[in-house]
Amino acid sequence: MEYTTQPDDESGLQSERKFDRVGDALLVSYSIGDDFAPEFTETYDIALGGLAMLSNAELEKDHEISVQLELRGDSQPVLRIRGIVRWSRYDPMLQRYRTGVAFLEIDEETKAHLQRYIDTLHLLRDMGML
């Protein structure tokens, strides 16, 4: 497993990431609580430890959310994962917020499924097919 150094939050401080990320636009919905309807958006990168997505509103740092992730081209059911917001910052070019979410308590079956998907994306990109 290779570590990469990336900005951790809006402060620009550097931190080591435990998992390699792969850029991919996937359909994702998230909910900030049981009393709120889910919001639908897309990711722009994903790893075993979390994802980065676009949102219409700034999400509060350290707030737990429920994530439902649909893996493109995958016949398996939507992955349901609990996560925690690590950062959320406005992108004036997109007029949306870029938001980082770390996964919490991901079960082994979901982790294996997500790892297969990420490995497939890496392989397809290495072969020049993406």
FIDREN-297617 format. One record per residue (C-alpha): residue number from 1; x, y, z; chain. Coordinates in steps of 0.02 Angstrom, whole numbers. Layout:
<rs>
R    i       x       y       z  ch
R  NUM       X       Y       Z   A
...
</rs>
This chain:
<rs>
R    i       x       y       z  ch
R    1       0       0       0   A
R    2      71     168     -51   A
R    3      42     329      45   A
R    4      14     492     -45   A
R    5      26     668      24   A
R    6    -124     778     -12   A
R    7    -204     934      64   A
R    8    -308     872     210   A
R    9    -430    1015     226   A
R   10    -465    1196     184   A
R   11    -310    1249     283   A
R   12    -199    1168     150   A
R   13    -106    1066     281   A
R   14     -28     907     213   A
R   15     -72     734     275   A
R   16     -33     558     222   A
R   17    -172     461     139   A
R   18    -181     278     176   A
R   19    -262     225      12   A
R   20    -229     268    -170   A
R   21    -372     365    -247   A
R   22    -441     345    -420   A
R   23    -537     482    -510   A
R   24    -712     427    -559   A
R   25    -881     509    -576   A
R   26   -1004     396    -485   A
R   27   -1183     427    -435   A
R   28   -1192     453    -247   A
R   29   -1329     505    -129   A
R   30   -1300     563      48   A
R   31   -1407     609     195   A
R   32   -1357     716     343   A
R   33   -1487     636     456   A
R   34   -1646     533     466   A
R   35   -1755     688     458   A
R   36   -1681     748     292   A
R   37   -1712     686     115   A
R   38   -1557     620      27   A
R   39   -1462     733     -92   A
R   40   -1402     662    -257   A
R   41   -1235     710    -333   A
R   42   -1075     632    -403   A
R   43    -903     588    -343   A
R   44    -743     647    -425   A
R   45    -626     526    -339   A
R   46    -640     373    -228   A
R   47    -532     257    -121   A
R   48    -560     123       8   A
R   49    -548     253     144   A
R   50    -669     380      73   A
R   51    -724     487     -73   A
R   52    -730     665    -135   A
R   53    -895     727    -202   A
R   54    -982     885    -258   A
R   55   -1121     959    -152   A
R   56   -1237    1107    -168   A
R   57   -1212    1160      13   A
R   58   -1063    1166     129   A
R   59   -1065    1015     242   A
R   60   -1007    1035     421   A
R   61    -837     960     461   A
R   62    -844     803     571   A
R   63   -1030     780     537   A
R   64   -1080     597     508   A
R   65   -1177     561     349   A
R   66   -1252     408     263   A
R   67   -1184     376      89   A
R   68   -1262     268     -47   A
R   69   -1140     235    -188   A
R   70   -1185     162    -357   A
R   71   -1035      85    -445   A
R   72   -1045     119    -632   A
R   73   -1071     -38    -737   A
R   74   -1089    -147    -582   A
R   75   -1241    -259    -566   A
R   76   -1221    -270    -377   A
R   77   -1337    -171    -262   A
R   78   -1295       6    -209   A
R   79   -1161      14     -73   A
R   80   -1222      90      90   A
R   81   -1082     163     195   A
R   82   -1075     279     345   A
R   83    -953     421     328   A
R   84    -889     578     412   A
R   85    -860     745     326   A
R   86    -675     790     331   A
R   87    -682     953     232   A
R   88    -799    1053     122   A
R   89    -746    1205      21   A
R   90    -826    1310    -114   A
R   91    -764    1295    -294   A
R   92    -808    1458    -384   A
R   93    -779    1379    -556   A
R   94    -910    1244    -523   A
R   95   -1017    1351    -408   A
R   96   -1029    1199    -294   A
R   97    -937    1131    -143   A
R   98    -801    1001    -155   A
R   99    -823     888      -4   A
R  100    -712     751      67   A
R  101    -791     606     159   A
R  102    -699     472     259   A
R  103    -786     304     273   A
R  104    -830     236     445   A
R  105    -858      53     491   A
R  106    -849     -18     315   A
R  107    -885    -205     321   A
R  108    -769    -331     238   A
R  109    -890    -377      97   A
R  110    -916    -194      49   A
R  111    -729    -161      63   A
R  112    -688    -308     -51   A
R  113    -820    -254    -177   A
R  114    -755     -76    -180   A
R  115    -574    -135    -195   A
R  116    -618    -244    -347   A
R  117    -701     -94    -429   A
R  118    -551      20    -395   A
R  119    -428    -113    -456   A
R  120    -530    -133    -617   A
R  121    -525      56    -648   A
R  122    -336      59    -621   A
R  123    -314     -87    -741   A
R  124    -424      -8    -875   A
R  125    -330     156    -860   A
R  126    -161      67    -869   A
R  127    -220     -17   -1029   A
R  128    -272     151   -1101   A
R  129    -455     104   -1106   A
R  130    -513     249    -995   A
</rs>
